[in-house]
């Protein structure tokens, strides 16, 4: 009797604060629900760059983020730069086939819409566990 069953890694966001920046209301809500289903607390969602920067500067801890690349016709890169400077892992989302990402963000995962929400939440959990992975 081997006594050990293969265990699959558990994706958990329990106790983590996930920052969501998404200008499509229903998608933002769905991303929030997917994160909460894994135990996360959600910051936002922010629907424009001004709100995103306000949340970013409110002094609270952020453990990871989901950022829509194009938020109300503005690029999200100022928020992404600050998260990167704080070593907060994040994922970009986009509804565009070809999106121009600055070379400074080539290591950031990009998910195309429509998003596989459970997979996105698991990816966030993995990024938090191993930001280099």
C-alpha positions in Angstrom: 0.0 0.0 0.0 1.6 3.2 -1.1 -0.3 5.5 1.2 0.1 8.5 -1.0 -2.4 9.6 -3.6 -1.3 12.0 -6.3 -2.4 15.4 -5.3 -3.1 18.1 -7.7 -2.0 21.6 -6.7 -4.7 23.6 -5.1 -5.1 27.0 -6.5 -6.1 29.3 -3.7 -6.3 33.1 -3.4 -7.4 32.8 0.2 -6.4 35.9 2.2 -5.1 37.6 -1.0 -6.2 41.0 -2.3 -6.6 41.0 -6.1 -6.8 44.4 -7.9 -9.1 44.3 -10.9 -9.0 47.0 -13.6 -11.6 46.3 -16.3 -14.0 48.7 -18.1 -16.6 46.1 -19.1 -18.9 45.9 -16.1 -20.1 42.3 -16.5 -16.6 41.0 -17.2 -15.2 42.9 -14.2 -18.0 41.4 -12.1 -17.2 37.9 -13.4 -13.5 38.3 -12.8 -14.3 39.4 -9.2 -16.5 36.4 -8.7 -13.9 34.0 -10.0 -11.3 35.4 -7.6 -13.7 35.4 -4.6 -14.5 31.8 -5.4 -10.9 31.0 -4.5 -11.0 33.1 -1.3 -9.7 36.4 -2.5 -10.6 39.9 -1.4 -11.1 42.1 -4.5 -9.9 45.7 -4.8 -12.0 47.5 -7.3 -13.0 46.8 -9.9 -11.8 50.1 -11.4 -13.4 51.0 -14.7 -11.1 53.8 -15.7 -7.5 54.9 -15.3 -8.3 57.6 -12.7 -10.1 55.1 -10.4 -7.3 52.5 -10.9 -4.6 55.0 -9.9 -6.7 56.1 -6.9 -7.0 52.5 -5.6 -3.4 51.9 -6.3 -2.4 54.9 -4.1 -4.9 54.2 -1.3 -2.2 52.6 0.9 -3.7 49.1 0.9 -1.8 45.9 0.1 -2.3 44.4 -3.3 -1.1 40.8 -3.9 -1.9 40.5 -7.6 -3.8 42.2 -10.4 -5.8 41.7 -13.5 -5.4 44.6 -15.9 -7.3 45.3 -19.1 -4.7 46.6 -21.5 -7.0 49.2 -23.0 -9.2 50.9 -20.4 -11.6 53.4 -21.9 -9.2 54.1 -24.8 -6.3 54.6 -22.5 -3.4 52.2 -22.1 -3.0 50.7 -18.6 0.8 50.9 -18.6 1.1 53.6 -15.8 -0.6 51.2 -13.4 1.4 48.2 -14.7 4.7 50.1 -14.2 3.8 50.9 -10.6 2.7 47.3 -9.8 6.0 46.1 -11.4 8.0 48.5 -9.2 6.2 47.2 -6.2 6.8 43.5 -7.3 3.1 42.9 -7.5 2.4 40.2 -10.1 -0.3 40.8 -12.7 -2.0 39.5 -15.8 -3.0 41.6 -18.8 -6.3 41.0 -20.5 -7.2 42.2 -24.0 -10.0 42.0 -26.5 -7.7 42.9 -29.4 -6.0 40.3 -31.6 -2.8 42.3 -31.8 -2.0 44.5 -28.9 1.2 46.4 -28.6 2.9 45.6 -25.3 6.0 47.6 -24.4 9.2 45.4 -24.1 9.2 46.1 -20.3 6.1 43.9 -20.0 7.0 41.0 -22.3 7.2 38.7 -19.2 3.6 39.5 -18.2 1.0 36.9 -19.1 -1.7 38.1 -21.6 -5.1 36.5 -21.7 -7.3 37.1 -24.7 -11.0 37.8 -24.2 -13.2 35.9 -23.8 -11.3 34.8 -20.6 -11.4 31.3 -19.1 -12.1 32.7 -15.6 -11.3 29.6 -13.5 -8.0 29.2 -15.4 -7.3 33.0 -14.9 -7.9 32.7 -11.2 -5.6 29.6 -11.0 -2.9 31.5 -12.9 -3.1 34.4 -10.5 -2.7 32.0 -7.6 0.4 30.5 -9.3 1.9 33.9 -9.9 1.5 34.9 -6.3 3.1 31.6 -5.2 6.0 31.9 -7.7 6.2 35.5 -9.2 9.2 34.4 -11.4 7.2 31.4 -12.8 
